Amino acid sequence: MNKSQNSSQRPGGTQISRRRFLQVGAAGLAAAAFHVTGLPLTPAQAAAVAARRQAGNLRVAWGGAPATLDPLYASADTEIAFLNAVYDYLIDTNATYELVPRLASSWNMSDDGLTYTLQIAEGVKFHDGSDLTIDDILWTFERLRSDPESATAGLYANIDSIEAGDGSSVVFHLAQPNPDFLYTLSDNHAVILKSGAENIGTDFNGTGPFKLDEYVPDRATLSANADYWAGTPGAETLEFLYFDSVESAANALQGGTVDVVLRMDNATFLNLQNGSYNAQSVPTSGHDLVRLRADREPGSDERVRQAFKLATDRQAIFDRIQFGFGSVGRDSPVAPVFEAYYTEETPLPERDPEAAKALLADAGYPDGLDMTLYVPNLADRVALAQALAAQWAEAGINITIEPQEEAVYYADNGWLEVDLAITPWGARPTPQLFLDLYLRCDAAWNEAHFCDDELEQLIETAGSTSDLDARKQAYADIQRLLIERGPIIIPYFFASFGVMADTVSGVEVLPFPGRTNFNQTTV
């Protein structure tokens, strides 16, 4: 899923996840069909475009529309982008996953790793003119922690208590050490709301750089917050335009009716990259997870899992699907962008269809396997399914591809139940977030239903030790274990794309496109 950094670009937490609102949002997406032909503009249209640019109007196109704007359940890039413009996080991350101050201007950790004290910026006001207080932060995190159906209840379960500190500070007390705790505060859902806020998701009173003027099915129109505590944004107005497809959004950029397009497939990016645009490509930890269900036949047999791995040529898939963008995967969510923890010391098995056939025969499948591969009906994911099916056929693994609209794929958590599937997982700033989300025995999104005692202990060690060497070794062992007997194949890590008109400056595309900030952007 594009499960948003916990989400999105995959989910962030519990059972309801973004799937629920994708289901609700299918109708909204259809209603948001805002077509642009990309044909040359008439003189009158060109004059209108020029006038808007001179007025400092920044127009950002998205292929798809928000389904929910309640921070508890938001997950898709379109939703997080809206929240990121209207509200503030305590902490941000940049394009290389470094922590960046936002409302929290600085922070420190106690020697035992159990207490974090964050200094909060002064002079911060909500859009209604009221001052930001520590009570607002306490109230926000209580909401994030207390809803069992939210994506953040599990994420913040390790927080023992939160309290106001000295001056303008807030103090988090943890039940046990978590070296990634500050990264959890940057989670996509964790925008700061006003204490006691009502009608959340329909009324928007934030502290962020832009104020909402109007929200209709095909666009959100926002104006610069002149009193923004971090400085008035460079653009006077910001428009998010929601198109029925990435193709329509790209056509709008080529036709001059939008200034920025974010989140697109590789082929669209290649096409736009060849034009007179500012094109940015950012490596990420986001990946397409190919997984077998490991708690029942055939995936419960380690020989079957190894047969799938032996039948897969990851480099060929990377070349065919990713066109060189991103990086080749190694069947573990520890991506190359996590330089401190990524290792290639455990070799991947060389592709050997005949050896795969032999393993299947040993496992009781002398005539091979017939299986259905479920996949969201997205161009790159269907292409991945087709490439895998062609490779696996040589090993006697015969695949029927079942493309499903996202709302169907994720509806009622059906994606968690099938035996073989491909799920897109969006970028996360640390590998631990992926491990906690879909590889722990009791992980809310353990779609492979894999429970391994050694893996469980390694994940626990990696997520709690403050000893860097011990943490590196735990991650190395996790990568080894998943290569040797894991039920997952990660053929590649994809890139994040953004394309801007040459009149736009000050945009840094982030690994999770929805977290791209526009307050420093000028047109």
One Martini backbone bead per residue (centre of mass of N, CA, C, O) as a GRO file, in nm:
protein
  523
    1MET     BB    1   0.102   0.032   0.011
    2ASN     BB    2   0.071   0.343   0.051
    3LYS     BB    3   0.152   0.334   0.313
    4SER     BB    4   0.156   0.532   0.516
    5GLN     BB    5   0.326   0.672   0.717
    6ASN     BB    6   0.323   0.584   1.035
    7SER     BB    7   0.282   0.602   0.671
    8SER     BB    8   0.131   0.596   0.372
    9GLN     BB    9   0.273   0.473   0.169
   10ARG     BB   10   0.186   0.312   0.437
   11PRO     BB   11   0.058   0.226   0.691
   12GLY     BB   12   0.031   0.311   1.051
   13GLY     BB   13  -0.128   0.052   1.220
   14THR     BB   14  -0.420  -0.061   1.221
   15GLN     BB   15  -0.709  -0.197   1.093
   16ILE     BB   16  -0.842   0.042   0.946
   17SER     BB   17  -0.702   0.236   0.797
   18ARG     BB   18  -0.685   0.333   0.467
   19ARG     BB   19  -0.890   0.134   0.364
   20ARG     BB   20  -1.145   0.257   0.463
   21PHE     BB   21  -1.112   0.531   0.299
   22LEU     BB   22  -1.092   0.404   0.022
   23GLN     BB   23  -1.373   0.300   0.019
   24VAL     BB   24  -1.507   0.578   0.059
   25GLY     BB   25  -1.328   0.726  -0.183
   26ALA     BB   26  -1.424   0.622  -0.459
   27ALA     BB   27  -1.647   0.831  -0.508
   28GLY     BB   28  -1.468   1.083  -0.476
   29LEU     BB   29  -1.285   1.026  -0.719
   30ALA     BB   30  -1.505   1.043  -0.930
   31ALA     BB   31  -1.593   1.336  -0.854
   32ALA     BB   32  -1.280   1.439  -0.923
   33ALA     BB   33  -1.312   1.470  -1.228
   34PHE     BB   34  -1.044   1.661  -1.375
   35HIS     BB   35  -1.004   1.754  -1.692
   36VAL     BB   36  -0.706   1.757  -1.905
   37THR     BB   37  -0.564   1.784  -2.223
   38GLY     BB   38  -0.288   1.957  -2.305
   39LEU     BB   39  -0.346   2.176  -2.483
   40PRO     BB   40  -0.309   2.451  -2.622
   41LEU     BB   41  -0.329   2.773  -2.546
   42THR     BB   42  -0.494   3.038  -2.543
   43PRO     BB   43  -0.444   3.365  -2.508
   44ALA     BB   44  -0.637   3.390  -2.266
   45GLN     BB   45  -0.521   3.156  -2.102
   46ALA     BB   46  -0.230   3.256  -2.089
   47ALA     BB   47  -0.299   3.519  -1.938
   48ALA     BB   48  -0.418   3.383  -1.689
   49VAL     BB   49  -0.166   3.227  -1.607
   50ALA     BB   50   0.020   3.473  -1.575
   51ALA     BB   51  -0.147   3.618  -1.359
   52ARG     BB   52  -0.125   3.398  -1.146
   53ARG     BB   53   0.181   3.399  -1.123
   54GLN     BB   54   0.208   3.700  -1.041
   55ALA     BB   55   0.030   3.634  -0.771
   56GLY     BB   56   0.146   3.365  -0.638
   57ASN     BB   57   0.032   3.092  -0.767
   58LEU     BB   58   0.022   2.760  -0.648
   59ARG     BB   59   0.001   2.452  -0.848
   60VAL     BB   60  -0.098   2.125  -0.738
   61ALA     BB   61  -0.083   1.799  -0.863
   62TRP     BB   62  -0.312   1.514  -0.840
   63GLY     BB   63  -0.368   1.157  -0.859
   64GLY     BB   64  -0.621   1.226  -0.676
   65ALA     BB   65  -0.820   1.210  -0.374
   66PRO     BB   66  -0.939   1.264  -0.087
   67ALA     BB   67  -1.107   1.069   0.181
   68THR     BB   68  -0.950   1.188   0.438
   69LEU     BB   69  -0.889   1.462   0.710
   70ASP     BB   70  -0.825   1.286   0.944
   71PRO     BB   71  -0.534   1.225   1.105
   72LEU     BB   72  -0.596   0.933   1.209
   73TYR     BB   73  -0.666   0.825   0.885
   74ALA     BB   74  -0.465   0.937   0.721
   75SER     BB   75  -0.243   0.845   0.414
   76ALA     BB   76  -0.240   0.977   0.165
   77ASP     BB   77  -0.080   1.217  -0.004
   78THR     BB   78  -0.321   1.413  -0.031
   79GLU     BB   79  -0.378   1.425   0.275
   80ILE     BB   80  -0.098   1.500   0.393
   81ALA     BB   81  -0.057   1.761   0.231
   82PHE     BB   82  -0.287   1.915   0.358
   83LEU     BB   83  -0.199   1.891   0.656
   84ASN     BB   84   0.092   2.014   0.615
   85ALA     BB   85  -0.023   2.304   0.539
   86VAL     BB   86  -0.219   2.359   0.801
   87TYR     BB   87  -0.017   2.220   0.982
   88ASP     BB   88   0.193   2.086   1.247
   89TYR     BB   89   0.484   1.950   1.346
   90LEU     BB   90   0.729   1.883   1.563
   91ILE     BB   91   0.872   1.694   1.341
   92ASP     BB   92   1.092   1.650   1.078
   93THR     BB   93   1.197   1.531   0.755
   94ASN     BB   94   1.416   1.474   0.509
   95ALA     BB   95   1.553   1.339   0.218
   96THR     BB   96   1.767   1.179   0.440
   97TYR     BB   97   1.619   1.127   0.727
   98GLU     BB   98   1.645   1.377   0.888
   99LEU     BB   99   1.603   1.563   1.156
  100VAL     BB  100   1.362   1.839   1.182
  101PRO     BB  101   1.266   2.122   1.287
  102ARG     BB  102   0.964   2.273   1.413
  103LEU     BB  103   0.798   2.317   1.677
  104ALA     BB  104   1.054   2.180   1.758
  105SER     BB  105   1.365   2.330   1.822
  106SER     BB  106   1.438   2.109   2.046
  107TRP     BB  107   1.626   1.825   2.203
  108ASN     BB  108   1.629   1.567   2.469
  109MET     BB  109   1.793   1.291   2.637
  110SER     BB  110   1.815   1.066   2.856
  111ASP     BB  111   2.038   0.832   2.964
  112ASP     BB  112   1.802   0.594   2.967
  113GLY     BB  113   1.588   0.661   2.721
  114LEU     BB  114   1.291   0.764   2.871
  115THR     BB  115   1.344   1.084   2.822
  116TYR     BB  116   1.178   1.357   2.645
  117THR     BB  117   1.273   1.697   2.560
  118LEU     BB  118   1.075   1.964   2.420
  119GLN     BB  119   1.116   2.259   2.252
  120ILE     BB  120   0.891   2.519   2.195
  121ALA     BB  121   0.790   2.740   2.000
  122GLU     BB  122   0.739   3.078   1.990
  123GLY     BB  123   0.458   3.253   1.867
  124VAL     BB  124   0.230   3.047   1.820
  125LYS     BB  125  -0.053   3.032   1.594
  126PHE     BB  126  -0.358   3.003   1.518
  127HIS     BB  127  -0.587   3.087   1.276
  128ASP     BB  128  -0.778   3.216   1.516
  129GLY     BB  129  -0.534   3.358   1.715
  130SER     BB  130  -0.446   3.150   1.900
  131ASP     BB  131  -0.242   3.002   2.119
  132LEU     BB  132   0.001   2.787   2.159
  133THR     BB  133  -0.001   2.501   2.372
  134ILE     BB  134   0.075   2.234   2.562
  135ASP     BB  135  -0.217   2.128   2.573
  136ASP     BB  136  -0.239   2.073   2.270
  137ILE     BB  137  -0.029   1.847   2.265
  138LEU     BB  138  -0.153   1.661   2.475
  139TRP     BB  139  -0.426   1.623   2.333
  140THR     BB  140  -0.325   1.509   2.067
  141PHE     BB  141  -0.177   1.252   2.191
  142GLU     BB  142  -0.422   1.134   2.325
  143ARG     BB  143  -0.574   1.085   2.063
  144LEU     BB  144  -0.354   0.905   1.924
  145ARG     BB  145  -0.359   0.682   2.169
  146SER     BB  146  -0.687   0.614   2.225
  147ASP     BB  147  -0.754   0.502   1.941
  148PRO     BB  148  -0.784   0.172   1.842
  149GLU     BB  149  -0.837   0.253   1.516
  150SER     BB  150  -0.575   0.375   1.486
  151ALA     BB  151  -0.242   0.422   1.355
  152THR     BB  152  -0.120   0.522   1.666
  153ALA     BB  153  -0.167   0.344   1.913
  154GLY     BB  154   0.082   0.155   1.872
  155LEU     BB  155   0.308   0.365   1.829
  156TYR     BB  156   0.232   0.500   2.140
  157ALA     BB  157   0.238   0.265   2.364
  158ASN     BB  158   0.529   0.347   2.497
  159ILE     BB  159   0.387   0.573   2.634
  160ASP     BB  160   0.345   0.660   2.966
  161SER     BB  161   0.386   0.987   2.951
  162ILE     BB  162   0.265   1.336   2.944
  163GLU     BB  163   0.419   1.666   2.995
  164ALA     BB  164   0.483   1.955   3.129
  165GLY     BB  165   0.744   2.163   3.136
  166ASP     BB  166   0.966   2.386   3.130
  167GLY     BB  167   0.819   2.622   3.009
  168SER     BB  168   0.830   2.550   2.653
  169SER     BB  169   0.771   2.228   2.732
  170VAL     BB  170   0.783   1.873   2.653
  171VAL     BB  171   0.724   1.546   2.813
  172PHE     BB  172   0.846   1.217   2.748
  173HIS     BB  173   0.751   0.898   2.876
  174LEU     BB  174   0.890   0.579   2.875
  175ALA     BB  175   0.880   0.235   2.919
  176GLN     BB  176   1.097   0.204   2.683
  177PRO     BB  177   1.340   0.208   2.483
  178ASN     BB  178   1.364   0.429   2.174
  179PRO     BB  179   1.570   0.526   1.916
  180ASP     BB  180   1.298   0.621   1.728
  181PHE     BB  181   1.107   0.824   1.868
  182LEU     BB  182   1.136   1.092   1.705
  183TYR     BB  183   1.018   0.966   1.447
  184THR     BB  184   0.730   0.921   1.559
  185LEU     BB  185   0.672   1.237   1.576
  186SER     BB  186   0.679   1.243   1.240
  187ASP     BB  187   0.427   1.131   1.182
  188ASN     BB  188   0.172   1.184   0.962
  189HIS     BB  189  -0.060   1.211   1.200
  190ALA     BB  190   0.111   1.433   1.402
  191VAL     BB  191  -0.066   1.676   1.413
  192ILE     BB  192  -0.144   1.982   1.562
  193LEU     BB  193  -0.406   2.045   1.774
  194LYS     BB  194  -0.664   2.183   1.922
  195SER     BB  195  -0.797   2.186   2.206
  196GLY     BB  196  -1.114   2.050   2.155
  197ALA     BB  197  -1.159   1.980   1.880
  198GLU     BB  198  -1.393   2.003   1.615
  199ASN     BB  199  -1.465   1.870   1.321
  200ILE     BB  200  -1.259   1.672   1.231
  201GLY     BB  201  -1.203   1.702   0.872
  202THR     BB  202  -1.381   1.993   0.823
  203ASP     BB  203  -1.218   2.157   1.026
  204PHE     BB  204  -0.932   2.410   0.998
  205ASN     BB  205  -0.719   2.471   1.287
  206GLY     BB  206  -0.406   2.578   1.249
  207THR     BB  207  -0.034   2.655   1.237
  208GLY     BB  208   0.021   2.673   0.949
  209PRO     BB  209   0.120   2.823   0.637
  210PHE     BB  210  -0.190   2.754   0.568
  211LYS     BB  211  -0.518   2.854   0.469
  212LEU     BB  212  -0.840   2.772   0.434
  213ASP     BB  213  -1.085   2.861   0.186
  214GLU     BB  214  -1.137   2.595  -0.008
  215TYR     BB  215  -1.343   2.285  -0.045
  216VAL     BB  216  -1.355   2.066  -0.318
  217PRO     BB  217  -1.345   1.783  -0.499
  218ASP     BB  218  -1.104   1.917  -0.709
  219ARG     BB  219  -1.015   2.123  -0.461
  220ALA     BB  220  -0.770   2.324  -0.279
  221THR     BB  221  -0.781   2.647  -0.119
  222LEU     BB  222  -0.502   2.852  -0.021
  223SER     BB  223  -0.355   3.076   0.215
  224ALA     BB  224  -0.134   3.268   0.341
  225ASN     BB  225   0.027   3.288   0.655
  226ALA     BB  226   0.124   3.590   0.774
  227ASP     BB  227   0.167   3.463   1.091
  228TYR     BB  228   0.383   3.274   1.057
  229TRP     BB  229   0.631   3.170   1.271
  230ALA     BB  230   0.840   3.093   1.011
  231GLY     BB  231   0.711   3.262   0.794
  232THR     BB  232   0.606   3.380   0.514
  233PRO     BB  233   0.511   3.259   0.245
  234GLY     BB  234   0.595   3.279  -0.097
  235ALA     BB  235   0.304   3.207  -0.151
  236GLU     BB  236  -0.015   3.333  -0.159
  237THR     BB  237  -0.114   3.067  -0.303
  238LEU     BB  238  -0.265   2.733  -0.266
  239GLU     BB  239  -0.317   2.457  -0.494
  240PHE     BB  240  -0.508   2.160  -0.493
  241LEU     BB  241  -0.532   1.930  -0.763
  242TYR     BB  242  -0.779   1.678  -0.848
  243PHE     BB  243  -0.730   1.403  -1.036
  244ASP     BB  244  -0.812   1.101  -1.205
  245SER     BB  245  -0.498   1.112  -1.293
  246VAL     BB  246  -0.172   1.127  -1.372
  247GLU     BB  247  -0.210   1.199  -1.668
  248SER     BB  248  -0.379   1.453  -1.617
  249ALA     BB  249  -0.167   1.600  -1.449
  250ALA     BB  250   0.052   1.606  -1.671
  251ASN     BB  251  -0.117   1.761  -1.879
  252ALA     BB  252  -0.145   2.016  -1.705
  253LEU     BB  253   0.152   2.088  -1.708
  254GLN     BB  254   0.183   2.100  -2.021
  255GLY     BB  255  -0.063   2.322  -2.034
  256GLY     BB  256  -0.018   2.535  -1.775
  257THR     BB  257  -0.238   2.472  -1.520
  258VAL     BB  258   0.021   2.379  -1.367
  259ASP     BB  259   0.333   2.356  -1.160
  260VAL     BB  260   0.289   2.071  -1.005
  261VAL     BB  261   0.406   1.724  -0.980
  262LEU     BB  262   0.319   1.443  -0.778
  263ARG     BB  263   0.332   1.138  -0.794
  264MET     BB  264   0.460   0.888  -1.007
  265ASP     BB  265   0.545   0.714  -1.260
  266ASN     BB  266   0.818   0.634  -1.443
  267ALA     BB  267   0.716   0.705  -1.730
  268THR     BB  268   0.614   0.989  -1.668
  269PHE     BB  269   0.881   1.102  -1.569
  270LEU     BB  270   1.045   1.056  -1.824
  271ASN     BB  271   0.873   1.239  -2.003
  272LEU     BB  272   0.908   1.505  -1.830
  273GLN     BB  273   1.222   1.512  -1.810
  274ASN     BB  274   1.241   1.594  -2.130
  275GLY     BB  275   1.156   1.862  -2.052
  276SER     BB  276   1.109   2.207  -1.933
  277TYR     BB  277   1.197   2.093  -1.631
  278ASN     BB  278   1.192   2.036  -1.287
  279ALA     BB  279   1.347   1.733  -1.195
  280GLN     BB  280   1.284   1.496  -0.926
  281SER     BB  281   1.486   1.237  -0.762
  282VAL     BB  282   1.419   1.012  -0.479
  283PRO     BB  283   1.533   0.805  -0.269
  284THR     BB  284   1.386   0.514  -0.101
  285SER     BB  285   1.199   0.282   0.118
  286GLY     BB  286   1.006   0.215  -0.082
  287HIS     BB  287   0.784  -0.072  -0.159
  288ASP     BB  288   0.719  -0.389  -0.308
  289LEU     BB  289   0.533  -0.645  -0.160
  290VAL     BB  290   0.609  -0.985  -0.180
  291ARG     BB  291   0.373  -1.239  -0.055
  292LEU     BB  292   0.343  -1.512   0.156
  293ARG     BB  293   0.152  -1.717   0.329
  294ALA     BB  294   0.287  -1.876   0.641
  295ASP     BB  295   0.023  -2.032   0.797
  296ARG     BB  296  -0.015  -2.190   0.519
  297GLU     BB  297  -0.074  -2.352   0.256
  298PRO     BB  298   0.230  -2.337   0.098
  299GLY     BB  299   0.392  -2.111   0.279
  300SER     BB  300   0.470  -2.294   0.538
  301ASP     BB  301   0.694  -2.388   0.347
  302GLU     BB  302   1.023  -2.322   0.311
  303ARG     BB  303   1.063  -2.444   0.026
  304VAL     BB  304   0.859  -2.263  -0.115
  305ARG     BB  305   0.985  -1.994  -0.050
  306GLN     BB  306   1.255  -2.060  -0.193
  307ALA     BB  307   1.140  -2.106  -0.474
  308PHE     BB  308   1.050  -1.820  -0.525
  309LYS     BB  309   1.331  -1.695  -0.500
  310LEU     BB  310   1.472  -1.874  -0.726
  311ALA     BB  311   1.255  -1.758  -0.953
  312THR     BB  312   1.391  -1.469  -0.901
  313ASP     BB  313   1.474  -1.162  -1.086
  314ARG     BB  314   1.550  -0.860  -0.962
  315GLN     BB  315   1.712  -0.707  -1.176
  316ALA     BB  316   1.513  -0.744  -1.412
  317ILE     BB  317   1.279  -0.600  -1.273
  318PHE     BB  318   1.413  -0.331  -1.224
  319ASP     BB  319   1.469  -0.266  -1.522
  320ARG     BB  320   1.168  -0.295  -1.625
  321ILE     BB  321   1.010  -0.110  -1.399
  322GLN     BB  322   1.231   0.130  -1.296
  323PHE     BB  323   1.454   0.238  -1.498
  324GLY     BB  324   1.684   0.291  -1.254
  325PHE     BB  325   1.505   0.366  -1.022
  326GLY     BB  326   1.649   0.336  -0.734
  327SER     BB  327   1.660  -0.006  -0.601
  328VAL     BB  328   1.760  -0.305  -0.528
  329GLY     BB  329   1.639  -0.580  -0.373
  330ARG     BB  330   1.663  -0.809  -0.049
  331ASP     BB  331   1.407  -0.910   0.119
  332SER     BB  332   1.416  -0.626   0.277
  333PRO     BB  333   1.340  -0.316   0.449
  334VAL     BB  334   1.649  -0.267   0.436
  335ALA     BB  335   1.764  -0.004   0.289
  336PRO     BB  336   2.016   0.175   0.137
  337VAL     BB  337   1.932   0.448   0.286
  338PHE     BB  338   2.022   0.268   0.542
  339GLU     BB  339   2.344   0.273   0.584
  340ALA     BB  340   2.395   0.167   0.884
  341TYR     BB  341   2.218  -0.124   0.814
  342TYR     BB  342   2.302  -0.201   0.545
  343THR     BB  343   2.352  -0.526   0.376
  344GLU     BB  344   2.554  -0.783   0.165
  345GLU     BB  345   2.658  -1.044   0.326
  346THR     BB  346   2.401  -1.183   0.224
  347PRO     BB  347   2.333  -1.378  -0.025
  348LEU     BB  348   2.159  -1.414  -0.295
  349PRO     BB  349   1.995  -1.622  -0.478
  350GLU     BB  350   2.031  -1.758  -0.761
  351ARG     BB  351   1.878  -1.807  -1.037
  352ASP     BB  352   1.679  -2.133  -1.027
  353PRO     BB  353   1.428  -2.307  -1.161
  354GLU     BB  354   1.514  -2.603  -1.113
  355ALA     BB  355   1.553  -2.581  -0.807
  356ALA     BB  356   1.265  -2.494  -0.754
  357LYS     BB  357   1.126  -2.749  -0.854
  358ALA     BB  358   1.262  -2.940  -0.651
  359LEU     BB  359   1.144  -2.810  -0.397
  360LEU     BB  360   0.848  -2.855  -0.468
  361ALA     BB  361   0.865  -3.160  -0.480
  362ASP     BB  362   0.961  -3.201  -0.184
  363ALA     BB  363   0.687  -3.044  -0.082
  364GLY     BB  364   0.449  -3.186  -0.280
  365TYR     BB  365   0.497  -3.040  -0.595
  366PRO     BB  366   0.559  -3.195  -0.885
  367ASP     BB  367   0.343  -3.003  -1.067
  368GLY     BB  368   0.335  -2.763  -0.905
  369LEU     BB  369   0.179  -2.436  -0.904
  370ASP     BB  370  -0.146  -2.284  -0.831
  371MET     BB  371  -0.198  -1.925  -0.835
  372THR     BB  372  -0.310  -1.620  -0.689
  373LEU     BB  373  -0.241  -1.276  -0.774
  374TYR     BB  374  -0.267  -0.999  -0.581
  375VAL     BB  375  -0.341  -0.654  -0.706
  376PRO     BB  376  -0.320  -0.344  -0.753
  377ASN     BB  377  -0.460  -0.127  -1.009
  378LEU     BB  378  -0.148  -0.052  -1.101
  379ALA     BB  379   0.072  -0.023  -1.337
  380ASP     BB  380   0.337  -0.115  -1.191
  381ARG     BB  381   0.208  -0.361  -1.040
  382VAL     BB  382   0.112  -0.521  -1.285
  383ALA     BB  383   0.390  -0.540  -1.417
  384LEU     BB  384   0.513  -0.700  -1.187
  385ALA     BB  385   0.324  -0.944  -1.202
  386GLN     BB  386   0.402  -1.023  -1.492
  387ALA     BB  387   0.704  -1.069  -1.441
  388LEU     BB  388   0.674  -1.287  -1.227
  389ALA     BB  389   0.503  -1.492  -1.385
  390ALA     BB  390   0.718  -1.546  -1.603
  391GLN     BB  391   0.938  -1.652  -1.412
  392TRP     BB  392   0.776  -1.871  -1.247
  393ALA     BB  393   0.692  -2.061  -1.482
  394GLU     BB  394   0.983  -2.198  -1.504
  395ALA     BB  395   0.911  -2.340  -1.202
  396GLY     BB  396   0.588  -2.413  -1.192
  397ILE     BB  397   0.454  -2.127  -1.137
  398ASN     BB  398   0.113  -2.064  -1.170
  399ILE     BB  399  -0.038  -1.752  -1.263
  400THR     BB  400  -0.311  -1.555  -1.149
  401ILE     BB  401  -0.412  -1.240  -1.215
  402GLU     BB  402  -0.560  -1.000  -0.963
  403PRO     BB  403  -0.687  -0.714  -1.028
  404GLN     BB  404  -0.750  -0.432  -0.799
  405GLU     BB  405  -0.899  -0.204  -0.669
  406GLU     BB  406  -0.808  -0.046  -0.395
  407ALA     BB  407  -1.084  -0.057  -0.248
  408VAL     BB  408  -1.089  -0.370  -0.278
  409TYR     BB  409  -0.818  -0.471  -0.173
  410TYR     BB  410  -0.870  -0.319   0.125
  411ALA     BB  411  -1.129  -0.431   0.187
  412ASP     BB  412  -1.184  -0.571   0.484
  413ASN     BB  413  -0.885  -0.678   0.483
  414GLY     BB  414  -0.830  -0.876   0.234
  415TRP     BB  415  -0.513  -0.853   0.196
  416LEU     BB  416  -0.461  -1.033   0.468
  417GLU     BB  417  -0.586  -1.325   0.349
  418VAL     BB  418  -0.424  -1.391   0.120
  419ASP     BB  419  -0.163  -1.592  -0.023
  420LEU     BB  420  -0.103  -1.381  -0.271
  421ALA     BB  421   0.084  -1.065  -0.288
  422ILE     BB  422   0.082  -0.703  -0.362
  423THR     BB  423   0.230  -0.434  -0.162
  424PRO     BB  424   0.244  -0.104  -0.118
  425TRP     BB  425   0.518   0.075   0.043
  426GLY     BB  426   0.590   0.345   0.191
  427ALA     BB  427   0.788   0.561   0.317
  428ARG     BB  428   1.040   0.543   0.576
  429PRO     BB  429   1.282   0.665   0.813
  430THR     BB  430   1.280   0.361   0.927
  431PRO     BB  431   1.304   0.017   0.955
  432GLN     BB  432   1.135  -0.035   1.215
  433LEU     BB  433   0.855   0.042   1.107
  434PHE     BB  434   0.824  -0.202   0.924
  435LEU     BB  435   0.865  -0.426   1.132
  436ASP     BB  436   0.625  -0.337   1.318
  437LEU     BB  437   0.398  -0.349   1.090
  438TYR     BB  438   0.483  -0.655   0.916
  439LEU     BB  439   0.685  -0.869   1.117
  440ARG     BB  440   0.547  -0.908   1.354
  441CYS     BB  441   0.342  -1.123   1.495
  442ASP     BB  442   0.131  -0.866   1.599
  443ALA     BB  443   0.101  -0.715   1.354
  444ALA     BB  444  -0.142  -0.544   1.195
  445TRP     BB  445   0.029  -0.596   0.896
  446ASN     BB  446   0.073  -0.921   0.883
  447GLU     BB  447   0.031  -1.049   0.574
  448ALA     BB  448   0.215  -1.320   0.605
  449HIS     BB  449   0.190  -1.462   0.881
  450PHE     BB  450   0.470  -1.421   1.034
  451CYS     BB  451   0.631  -1.636   1.293
  452ASP     BB  452   0.951  -1.572   1.449
  453ASP     BB  453   1.148  -1.594   1.715
  454GLU     BB  454   1.410  -1.470   1.611
  455LEU     BB  455   1.289  -1.222   1.476
  456GLU     BB  456   1.151  -1.105   1.725
  457GLN     BB  457   1.413  -1.054   1.886
  458LEU     BB  458   1.554  -0.873   1.678
  459ILE     BB  459   1.341  -0.649   1.671
  460GLU     BB  460   1.361  -0.580   1.968
  461THR     BB  461   1.658  -0.500   1.972
  462ALA     BB  462   1.655  -0.283   1.743
  463GLY     BB  463   1.412  -0.112   1.907
  464SER     BB  464   1.597  -0.069   2.205
  465THR     BB  465   1.883  -0.028   2.158
  466SER     BB  466   2.176   0.195   2.219
  467ASP     BB  467   2.361   0.000   2.069
  468LEU     BB  468   2.485   0.030   1.762
  469ASP     BB  469   2.622  -0.245   1.712
  470ALA     BB  470   2.378  -0.416   1.799
  471ARG     BB  471   2.187  -0.301   1.589
  472LYS     BB  472   2.341  -0.377   1.334
  473GLN     BB  473   2.336  -0.683   1.390
  474ALA     BB  474   2.032  -0.718   1.394
  475TYR     BB  475   1.984  -0.621   1.101
  476ALA     BB  476   2.165  -0.831   0.968
  477ASP     BB  477   2.002  -1.078   1.075
  478ILE     BB  478   1.737  -1.004   0.945
  479GLN     BB  479   1.833  -1.018   0.654
  480ARG     BB  480   1.922  -1.311   0.661
  481LEU     BB  481   1.656  -1.447   0.745
  482LEU     BB  482   1.478  -1.342   0.506
  483ILE     BB  483   1.647  -1.477   0.286
  484GLU     BB  484   1.635  -1.776   0.394
  485ARG     BB  485   1.293  -1.781   0.523
  486GLY     BB  486   1.121  -1.578   0.408
  487PRO     BB  487   0.787  -1.461   0.270
  488ILE     BB  488   0.959  -1.238   0.111
  489ILE     BB  489   0.968  -1.001  -0.171
  490ILE     BB  490   1.209  -0.740  -0.271
  491PRO     BB  491   1.290  -0.609  -0.580
  492TYR     BB  492   1.244  -0.297  -0.482
  493PHE     BB  493   1.318   0.053  -0.459
  494PHE     BB  494   1.161   0.342  -0.487
  495ALA     BB  495   1.097   0.652  -0.614
  496SER     BB  496   1.067   1.002  -0.584
  497PHE     BB  497   0.855   1.241  -0.755
  498GLY     BB  498   0.915   1.566  -0.924
  499VAL     BB  499   0.746   1.830  -1.120
  500MET     BB  500   0.849   2.154  -1.248
  501ALA     BB  501   0.824   2.446  -1.338
  502ASP     BB  502   1.051   2.704  -1.427
  503THR     BB  503   0.890   2.911  -1.218
  504VAL     BB  504   0.986   2.720  -0.989
  505SER     BB  505   1.089   2.751  -0.642
  506GLY     BB  506   1.162   2.575  -0.338
  507VAL     BB  507   1.158   2.256  -0.400
  508GLU     BB  508   1.157   1.955  -0.191
  509VAL     BB  509   1.151   1.640  -0.248
  510LEU     BB  510   1.013   1.371  -0.079
  511PRO     BB  511   0.979   1.042  -0.015
  512PHE     BB  512   0.708   1.158   0.091
  513PRO     BB  513   0.528   1.361  -0.099
  514GLY     BB  514   0.318   1.477   0.119
  515ARG     BB  515   0.578   1.621   0.284
  516THR     BB  516   0.601   1.845   0.105
  517ASN     BB  517   0.713   2.173   0.113
  518PHE     BB  518   0.568   2.525   0.035
  519ASN     BB  519   0.674   2.783   0.210
  520GLN     BB  520   0.947   2.829   0.007
  521THR     BB  521   0.780   2.884  -0.240
  522THR     BB  522   0.812   3.016  -0.574
  523VAL     BB  523   0.661   3.201  -0.877
   0.00000   0.00000   0.00000
